[in-house]
Amino acid sequence: MQLRNHIFLYFLFLHFILIVSTQKSDPIRAGGKNFSVIPSNGTQRNVCESLFGVGQESLSAIASPNYPQLYPPNQDCVRVIQASPGYDIVVKFNFFFQVEGAYGVKSGKIEYDELCPNDFVEFRDGRYGFSRLIGRFCGNEIPREEIRAITGFLWIRFHSDEFLQYKGFHASYEMVRASVQRPLDGVNECHFEVHNALDGWIDSQAVQHVRQGAGELECVWRVEIPRNLSISLFFIDFDLAHPNHCEDNFVEVFAGTTGTPIRRFCGLSASNIFSSSSVLFLRLRLASARLLKETRVRALFSSYKNDKNCSLLGMFSCGDGKCIPRSLICNNNHNCPYAFDETQCRGIASPALTALLSSGYFPLIMLIVLVFISVVSLYIWSFHSYLCNLCGTKNKMQRLHEAPEQNGKLKKETSLIT
């Protein structure tokens, strides 16, 4: 009876573990704003699409989100326009301009803060959010400054905070033939693009075409993976020519767009990054191209997804709530934070066994095996005890059965002696 109770309790515990472990948990979703370049949901795309001319009279139009209605709060929309070779991009505002500004009183008159810390529309001469600033505008007056991009790219950003909303703006752009040759500002630039790769390398040694000694150096790597995944970045080598001198050399990492960096490194080391976006930018800036010889930055970018039940997604579990595509297992790259995807492959010849070990249910399987071994061990121990007790009872009965015969023989021998 006691054995049955033990077995029942073990299987009841096992049933509870199965129920808890098979419940699919919701993915961990990072907070923050979405960006229109790679929108993460349809709502954000619909809000920002007026910045791209969608719903306007022309695709060359640029309008605030939700135009002609009030623009919504907490928006961060980015658009990049590229000109044809030999052309500049010129923007002109139409009709009206009404964007919340910061207010102050000077000489008895309310004036707008030119820094525009609340809501604003921003233009930069280049393809990135760190390119040369043309202007940042807010307030109730149409900007009078000329907005002209001469590098062949115009970077536009509209930002709104959570407070007041206004009608926004409407503008249009046109490409005009460049009146002068595009100036060389002494900066050597290089750009690298990676599309739809699940992992790969960013390496400063890929920069081979830089002129020796002349001007600054700025190189940007843009990495884009499938939209249902996020990008992680693991720095393998990080050696700057002048560490801890940020004005001489630094690395910045951006997620989604290049509006604001999520990390900046200019010291002796760089930590790993787990972005919630499927687009990532890495910017390497050197005060002189000569410093490239003494600089080595090498990082592995990888695809991942936050989820506790990786096997339900058909992915490999890194053991820390992060899942990676199975195609990244045993590829000689450490795609998991603790290289779990590579260490399991050593000495394993069977693909079936590799698949079993990479399963998200492997810990559960091990638990079931341990419980089963415990139950079997308990059963064997109980059965052995039962056999021992049975043997002891049999021996006792045999001794009791032999006792009268021995007593009879003893009495008979005693009578003969007397």
C-alpha positions in Angstrom: 0.0 0.0 0.0 2.8 2.4 0.9 4.5 1.6 -2.4 1.4 2.5 -4.4 1.1 5.9 -2.5 4.8 6.7 -3.4 4.2 5.9 -7.1 1.0 7.9 -7.2 2.7 11.0 -5.7 5.6 10.7 -8.2 3.3 10.6 -11.2 1.1 13.4 -9.9 4.3 15.6 -9.6 5.3 14.6 -13.1 1.9 15.5 -14.5 2.1 19.0 -12.9 5.6 19.5 -14.4 4.3 18.6 -17.9 1.3 21.1 -17.6 3.5 24.0 -16.5 6.3 23.4 -19.0 4.1 23.1 -22.0 2.3 26.4 -21.5 3.7 28.8 -24.1 4.9 32.0 -22.6 4.6 35.4 -24.3 7.7 36.7 -25.9 9.6 39.5 -24.0 8.9 42.7 -25.9 11.3 45.6 -25.5 9.7 48.9 -25.0 10.4 52.1 -26.9 9.2 53.7 -30.0 8.9 52.2 -33.4 10.5 53.7 -36.5 9.0 54.2 -40.0 12.1 52.9 -41.9 11.5 49.4 -40.7 8.1 49.6 -39.0 7.4 46.9 -36.5 3.6 47.1 -36.9 1.0 48.3 -39.3 -0.2 51.1 -37.1 3.1 52.9 -37.0 3.5 52.6 -40.8 0.1 54.2 -41.3 0.9 57.0 -39.0 4.3 57.8 -40.6 3.4 57.2 -44.2 2.4 60.9 -44.8 6.1 61.7 -44.3 6.7 59.5 -47.4 4.0 61.3 -49.4 1.5 58.5 -49.1 -2.0 59.9 -49.2 -0.8 63.3 -50.5 -1.1 64.8 -54.0 2.4 63.7 -54.9 5.0 61.3 -53.6 7.4 64.3 -53.6 5.3 65.7 -50.7 6.5 65.6 -47.1 3.9 66.0 -44.4 3.7 65.5 -40.7 2.1 62.2 -39.4 -1.7 62.1 -39.8 -1.7 65.2 -41.9 -4.0 67.3 -42.4 -5.2 66.3 -38.9 -3.3 66.9 -35.7 -0.2 64.8 -35.5 -0.3 62.1 -32.8 1.9 62.1 -29.7 5.1 59.9 -29.2 6.0 59.6 -32.8 9.5 59.2 -34.3 9.4 59.0 -38.1 12.4 58.9 -40.4 12.7 59.2 -44.2 15.8 59.2 -46.4 15.7 60.7 -49.9 18.4 60.0 -52.5 19.0 62.3 -55.4 20.1 61.3 -58.9 23.8 61.9 -59.6 24.6 65.5 -60.2 21.5 66.8 -58.4 20.8 68.4 -55.1 17.6 68.1 -53.0 15.7 71.2 -52.1 12.7 71.4 -49.7 10.1 74.1 -49.6 7.3 74.4 -47.0 3.8 75.1 -48.2 0.6 76.5 -46.6 1.4 76.6 -43.0 3.8 75.4 -40.3 2.6 74.6 -36.7 4.8 72.4 -34.5 5.1 72.6 -30.8 8.1 74.5 -29.6 9.7 75.5 -26.2 8.5 78.8 -25.0 10.4 81.6 -23.2 9.9 85.3 -22.6 12.4 87.8 -23.8 11.9 91.6 -23.8 8.3 91.1 -23.0 7.7 88.9 -26.0 7.1 85.2 -26.2 9.7 83.5 -28.4 10.4 80.0 -29.5 13.5 78.1 -28.4 15.6 77.4 -31.5 16.7 74.1 -30.1 13.1 72.7 -30.3 13.4 70.2 -27.4 9.7 69.0 -27.6 8.4 68.5 -31.1 10.4 69.2 -34.3 11.1 68.3 -37.9 14.8 67.9 -38.6 16.8 67.8 -41.9 20.4 66.6 -42.3 22.6 66.6 -45.4 23.5 62.9 -45.7 22.0 59.5 -45.3 22.3 59.2 -41.5 21.1 60.9 -38.3 24.6 62.0 -37.5 25.2 63.7 -40.9 25.6 67.5 -41.1 22.6 69.3 -39.6 20.8 71.6 -42.0 18.1 72.7 -39.5 15.7 71.7 -36.8 12.4 73.5 -36.9 9.4 74.1 -34.6 7.0 76.9 -33.8 4.3 78.7 -35.8 6.2 80.3 -38.6 7.3 78.7 -41.9 11.1 78.3 -41.9 12.8 80.9 -44.1 16.2 79.1 -44.3 17.1 77.3 -47.5 16.9 73.5 -47.0 19.3 72.0 -49.5 21.2 68.7 -49.4 24.3 68.7 -51.6 25.6 65.2 -50.7 23.0 63.3 -52.7 21.1 62.3 -49.6 18.5 64.1 -47.4 17.7 62.6 -43.9 14.4 63.7 -42.5 13.1 63.1 -39.0 9.8 64.1 -37.4 9.6 63.8 -33.6 6.7 64.5 -31.2 6.5 64.1 -27.4 3.6 62.9 -25.3 2.1 66.4 -24.6 0.6 69.0 -27.0 -0.3 68.2 -30.6 -0.7 70.6 -33.5 -1.5 70.6 -37.2 2.1 70.0 -38.3 3.4 71.0 -41.7 3.2 70.3 -45.4 6.3 70.5 -47.7 7.5 69.3 -51.0 11.0 68.5 -52.4 12.5 68.7 -55.8 15.8 67.7 -57.3 17.7 70.5 -58.9 20.9 70.3 -60.8 23.9 71.0 -58.6 25.3 74.4 -59.3 28.7 73.5 -57.9 30.7 70.3 -57.6 29.9 68.5 -54.4 32.7 69.7 -51.9 35.1 67.3 -50.3 34.9 68.1 -46.5 38.0 66.1 -45.7 36.1 63.1 -44.5 36.8 59.7 -46.0 33.5 57.8 -46.0 32.7 54.1 -46.6 29.4 52.3 -46.4 28.6 48.6 -46.1 25.2 46.9 -46.5 24.2 43.4 -45.4 20.7 42.2 -46.2 18.7 39.1 -45.0 21.7 37.3 -43.5 21.1 35.5 -40.2 24.6 36.2 -39.0 27.9 37.6 -40.3 30.9 39.7 -39.4 31.6 43.5 -39.2 35.3 44.0 -39.5 37.3 47.2 -39.7 39.9 45.4 -41.9 37.3 45.5 -44.7 38.2 49.2 -45.2 40.9 49.0 -47.8 40.3 52.0 -50.1 40.9 54.8 -47.7 43.5 57.4 -48.7 46.5 57.3 -46.4 46.8 60.2 -44.0 44.3 62.6 -45.5 41.3 63.7 -43.4 38.9 61.9 -41.0 37.5 58.5 -41.5 33.8 57.5 -41.1 32.6 54.1 -42.0 29.1 52.8 -41.4 27.8 49.2 -41.6 24.1 48.7 -42.1 22.7 45.2 -41.2 19.2 44.1 -41.9 17.8 40.6 -41.0 14.3 39.1 -41.5 11.8 41.4 -39.7 10.5 38.7 -37.3 13.9 38.5 -35.7 16.1 40.8 -33.6 19.8 41.5 -33.9 22.5 40.8 -31.3 26.1 42.1 -31.6 29.1 40.3 -30.0 32.4 42.2 -30.1 35.3 39.8 -30.5 38.1 42.3 -31.1 37.9 46.0 -29.9 41.2 47.8 -30.1 41.2 51.6 -30.7 44.3 53.5 -31.5 43.6 56.0 -28.7 41.4 54.4 -26.1 39.5 56.7 -23.8 40.0 59.6 -26.2 36.5 59.8 -27.6 37.4 62.9 -29.7 39.9 60.8 -31.6 38.1 57.5 -32.1 34.8 55.9 -31.2 32.2 53.3 -32.2 28.4 54.0 -32.1 25.6 51.4 -32.5 22.1 52.4 -33.7 18.9 50.3 -33.8 16.2 50.9 -36.4 17.4 54.3 -37.5 20.4 56.5 -36.9 18.5 59.1 -34.8 20.0 58.3 -31.4 22.7 55.7 -30.7 21.9 53.0 -28.2 25.5 52.6 -27.2 28.8 54.4 -27.7 32.2 52.9 -27.1 35.6 54.7 -27.0 37.4 52.8 -24.2 39.3 49.6 -23.9 36.4 47.2 -24.5 32.9 47.0 -25.8 30.0 45.0 -24.3 27.6 42.8 -26.2 24.3 44.3 -27.5 20.9 42.8 -27.8 18.7 45.0 -30.0 15.0 44.7 -30.3 15.2 45.9 -34.0 15.8 43.9 -37.2 18.0 46.8 -38.5 21.3 47.8 -36.9 23.9 50.4 -37.8 27.5 50.4 -36.6 29.5 53.7 -37.0 33.3 53.8 -36.8 34.7 57.4 -36.6 38.4 58.2 -36.6 39.9 61.7 -36.3 42.5 60.6 -38.9 42.6 57.9 -41.5 46.1 57.1 -40.2 44.6 55.6 -37.0 43.1 52.8 -39.1 46.4 50.9 -39.0 46.2 50.8 -35.2 42.5 50.1 -35.0 40.8 46.7 -35.0 37.0 46.4 -34.5 35.5 43.0 -35.2 32.0 42.0 -34.2 29.6 39.1 -35.0 26.0 40.1 -35.6 23.5 37.3 -35.1 19.7 36.8 -35.3 17.7 35.9 -32.2 14.2 36.0 -30.7 13.1 36.4 -27.0 11.0 33.4 -26.0 11.1 30.7 -23.3 9.7 27.9 -25.5 12.1 27.9 -28.4 11.1 24.5 -29.6 7.6 25.7 -30.3 9.1 28.2 -32.7 11.3 25.6 -34.3 14.4 27.4 -32.9 17.4 26.5 -30.8 17.4 27.5 -27.1 20.4 29.3 -25.8 19.3 28.6 -22.3 18.7 32.2 -21.2 15.3 32.9 -22.8 16.9 33.6 -26.2 16.3 31.5 -29.3 18.3 31.4 -32.5 17.6 29.8 -35.9 18.7 26.1 -36.0 20.8 26.9 -39.1 23.2 28.7 -36.8 24.0 25.6 -34.7 27.6 24.3 -35.1 28.6 26.9 -37.7 31.8 27.8 -35.8 30.3 31.2 -34.7 29.2 31.7 -31.1 25.7 32.9 -31.8 24.5 32.2 -28.2 25.8 34.4 -25.4 27.6 31.5 -23.7 28.5 29.7 -27.0 26.0 26.9 -26.0 25.2 26.4 -29.7 28.9 25.4 -30.4 30.0 23.5 -27.2 27.2 20.9 -27.6 28.5 20.0 -31.1 31.9 18.6 -29.9 32.1 14.9 -30.2 28.5 14.5 -31.3 28.3 12.5 -34.6 24.5 11.8 -34.8 22.4 14.7 -36.2 19.4 13.2 -34.3 21.2 13.5 -31.0 22.3 17.0 -31.9 18.6 17.9 -32.6 17.6 16.3 -29.3 20.2 18.3 -27.3 19.3 21.5 -29.0 15.6 21.0 -28.3 14.0 23.4 -25.8 12.4 20.4 -24.1 15.7 18.7 -23.4 15.7 19.8 -19.7 12.1 18.5 -19.4 13.1 15.2 -20.9 16.0 14.9 -18.4 13.6 15.6 -15.6 11.2 12.9 -16.8 14.1 10.4 -17.0 15.3 11.3 -13.5 11.7 10.9 -12.1 11.4 7.5 -13.9 14.7 6.3 -12.5 13.6 7.4 -9.0 10.3 5.5 -9.3 12.0 2.4 -10.6 14.6 2.5 -7.9 11.9 2.9 -5.3 10.0 0.0 -6.7 13.1 -2.2 -6.8 13.9 -1.3 -3.2 10.4 -1.9 -2.0 10.3 -5.3 -3.9 13.7 -6.3 -2.4 12.4 -5.4 1.1 9.3 -7.4 0.4 11.4 -10.5 -0.6 13.6 -10.1 2.4 10.5 -9.9 4.7 9.0 -13.0 2.9 12.2 -15.0 3.4 12.4 -14.0 7.0 8.8 -15.0 7.6 9.4 -18.4 5.9 12.5 -19.1 8.0 10.6 -18.2 11.2 7.7 -20.5 10.3 10.2 -23.3 9.5 11.9 -22.8 12.9 8.5 -22.9 14.7 7.6 -26.1 12.8 10.9 -27.8 13.7 10.7 -26.7 17.4 8.0 -29.3 18.5 9.9 -32.2 16.9 13.1 -31.2 18.7 11.2 -30.9 22.0 9.8 -34.4 21.5 13.2 -35.9 20.7 14.6 -34.2 23.8 11.8 -35.6 26.1 12.3 -39.1 24.7 16.1 -39.0 25.2 15.5 -37.8 28.8 13.2 -40.6 29.6 15.6 -43.2 28.3 18.4 -41.8 30.5 16.2 -42.0 33.6 
